[in-house]
Amino acid sequence: MSITKTTWHHIRRSPFQSFAAISTLSFSFFVFAFFYILSTGLSSTLKFFESKPEITIFLKDGLDKNTVESVQEELKTYPNLREIKFVSKEKALEIYKEQNKNNPMLTEMVTASILPASFEISAMDPNVLSEIAKNFNEKKDVVDEIIYQKDVVESLIMWTTNIRHSGIILMLVLAILAFFVIFIIIGMKITNRKDEIRISRLLGASKFYTKKAFLLEGIIYGIIGSSLGCLIASLLVYRFSNDINNFFKPVIFIESSLNFYLKIFGIANLSGITIAYLASLIGVRRYIKY
């Protein structure tokens, strides 16, 4: 009997144990794929905000033209600014209506008078924006509110770091769990077939020959489990990718390229094979001693 047929015979004779190994690996790599895609999306969002340093200064109502112009002149004194854009109340209303054109209920009661005028400042050096935010926060008689994307960037960094760390810890726990599940299952199968192994050895089979079927079985668990877990996660994410990307516009939170998903499958399969092979190798070394 060939090694492939022997391996298939082992899997078929104990389907519940095989199912336990594959399902454990599938769940582990489902979580891996999910966290990998989430982490990639957050990184793309972070890069977008880091590449577009911007601050918005909302002015108080009732300011005269000279006061607004003096604010603009003061802003021009700062170095390394890319653009200073004044958004009047009328322009703010146009922007608001364009953003909510599909929801008339949000626009019918809104007038230019209730929207604030503002300055949108972008810079080539984010440190300049920090200085502007600090100085204009003190001008309470002119400034109503300041929105600085540094806060967004810092929040994204915190969320990205926490999610990555949580994902790594969870994946390590699941990898260890999958390792021990496969180790125990391979050990049980070897124990159940100890008479067959002993007879094979007496008939002249080498120790490596008796181990090969169990090692191949572990590799098959790794391939099927990692592929199945990634496939389910990828299909689920792909199903909602358009909705998620529309929510995060203009950032592409979830990539749709084939290479992106092939990369996930490649990393998952390599990791799954490694975990399963090591568990099987230690198992056969532990239980096949004759």
N, C-alpha and C positions, 0 to 999 in steps of 0.2 A: 504494500500500500504506500502511495506517495505521501510526502510530508504534508502536502496541501489537503489531501483527502483525510489524513489522520487528524489534522487540525479542525477541519469541518466536522468530522465525526465527534471530536471533543465538544465543540460548540453546540452541536445538535443534541447530544445526549444530556446536556444540562442547560436547557434554555433559560431557566429562571436565573441561574447564576450569570449567564452571559448577558441577559437583559439588565441585571443589576449593574454590571460593569459598564455596559454601553450607556445606560441612562444616567449613571453618575458622571461619566465623562461628558455626555451631551449637555447636562445641566451646567457643568463647570465651564464649558466653552461657550455656552449660550451667554453666561454672565461675562465671560472674557470679551466676546464680540460686542456686547451691549456697552460695556465700560470703555472699550477701545473707540467705538464710534462716538460715544458721548464726549470722551476726552478730546478726540480730534475736532469735533464741532466747537467745543469751548475754546480750543487753541486758535481756531480760525476766527472766532469772534474776538478773542483777545488781540490777535494781530491786526484786525480791522480797526479797532479803537486805538491801538498804539500807533498805527500809521496815520491816523487822522486826529492829531491833538487839537481840541477845540474847546472854547469856553463861550457860554452864552450869558450876557448880562441883561437882565430884564429891568427896564426903567420904571420908575414910579409914574403914576398918572399925573397929569397937570403940569408937566415940565414944559417951559417955553423953548422956542427954537434955539436961542442963544445957549441955554444950558445943555441941550442935546449936542450942539456943535462943539461946546467946550469939552464934553466927555469924549467926543470923537477925536478932537485935537490931542487930548491927553493920551489917548490910546496910541496915536501915531508916534508918540515919543519912544515907545518900547521897541527894542531891536528884534530882528529875526521874525517879524510877523509876516505871514503869508497873505492874509486877507483880513480886512475889517469890513464887515457887511452890516449896514443898518436896515432893520426890518421894521417898517412902520406898522401902525395898527391896521391900516387897510391891507397891507401886504400880508400881515399875520392872519387876517381873515381869509384872504385868498388861499393861503397855505392850508389853513384849517379846513376850509370847504373842500379842497382837493383831496386831502387825506381822508375825509369822511363823506365823500361823494356818494358812496353806496349806502349810506345811512342817513336819510333826510331828517330823521328825528333829532339828530345831534347838531344839525346846522340851522334849522328854521328859526330857532330862538336866539341864535348867537349873532351879535353885531360887533363892529370894529371897536366900539367904545369900551367893551368889557375885556378886550384883549390888550396885553401890554406891548409897547414898542420894545425893541431889543437890539443889542449889538452882538453879532456872531463873529468871534475872532478865532482864526486858525493861525498856527505858528509852526515854524520848522524846528523850534526848540521847546519842548514841553516845560522846561524850567521857567521860561518867560511867562507861560500861562499861570504857573504857580504864583509868580510875583504879582501878576495882574489880579488874580483871585484874592490874594491877601490884601492888596491895596484897596481894591474896590469894595471889599466886604466892609470896610470901615466907613464908606460913604453912604450912610443910611438915609440921608436926605435925598439922594439921587437914585440909588440902586434898591430895587425891590427884592430881587433874588438873583443868585448866580448859580448856574449849572455848569459844573466843571467835569469833563469826562475822566479826569484823574480818579474821581471817586468810582466811576464805572469800571475803569481799568483795574483799580485795586480790589474791587469786589470780585471781578472776574478772575483775577489772579488767585484770590482766596478760594473761590469756588472750584477753580480748576485744580489747584493744589490738593484741596480736601477730597475731591472726587478721585483724583489719581491715587492718592494715598489709600483711600477706602477701597478702591478697585484692586490695588496691589495686595493689600492685606486679605481681602475676600478671596482673591484668586489663589493666594498662597494656601489659605485654609482649604479651599476646594481642591486644589492640586494634591495636597497631603491626604485629604479624604479619598480622592480617586486612587491615589497610589496604594493606600492600605486596602481599599476595596478589591483592587486587582490582585494585590499580593495575597490576600486571604483567599480569594476565589481560585487563583492558580494553585495555592497550597492545598485547598480542599480537593481540587481535581487530581492533583498528583497523589494525594493520600488515597482517593477512591480507586486509583489505577495502579497502585503500588505492585500488585501481583502481575499485571501486564508488563510493567516496566522491568520487574525482576526477570520475567520469562524472556523478554527481548534481550536483556543483558546476557542471560545464559546462552541464548542462541547466537551471540556474537555481536550484537548491536553495540556501538560505541556509546559512551556516556553523553557525548554531544548530540548524537542522533536521537536519543530519548528525550533530550531537552528541547530540540528544535521545534517540535510541534507546539509546546507550551509557550516558547518565545514568540513564535509566529502568531499564536492565538492572542497574546498580549498586544502585539503590533496591530492586529486586525481590530481589536477593541479600541485602540488609540485612534486609528484612521476613521472608523465608523462613528465613534463617539464625538470626536472633534469636528468632523465634517457635518454631522447631523445638527450639533449645537449651533455651529456658525451659520448653517443654512437657515435654520428656524429664525435666528436673530436677524440675519440679513434680510430675509423676506419680510419680516415684521417691520423692520426699520424702513425698508424700501417702500412698503405699502403706505407709510405715513410721511415719506420724505418730502413730498411736495408741500404738504400742510406745514411741516416743521420749517422748511426753507422759506416759505412765504411769511411765516411768523418772524423769522430772524432777518428778513431782507434788510439791506443788500448782502448780508453775509450768507455764504453757502455753508450752512451748518452740516448738512449731510451730502457727501459727494455721491454722484451717480455713475462715476466711471467704473468700468469693469476692473481696471487695475487696482482700484481701492479695495474692492471686495476680494480679488485674488490675493492681495497682500494679507488680508485678514485670514483667509483660508490657509495660506502658506504658513504663517506664523502659528496658527492653531494646530494644523496637522503636524508640524515639526514638534511642537510642544507636546501634543497628545501622544505621538509615537514615542517620544523620549520618556515621558512619564510611564506609559504602559510597558515599554521595553525594560526600563529599570526595575519596575515592580515585578515583572515576570522573571527577570534575570536573578534578582535577589530571592524570589520565591523558589526557582528551580535549584539554586545553589543551597538553599536552606533545606529543601525537602528531598532532593535527589542526591543521595550520598553513596550510592552503590552502583 
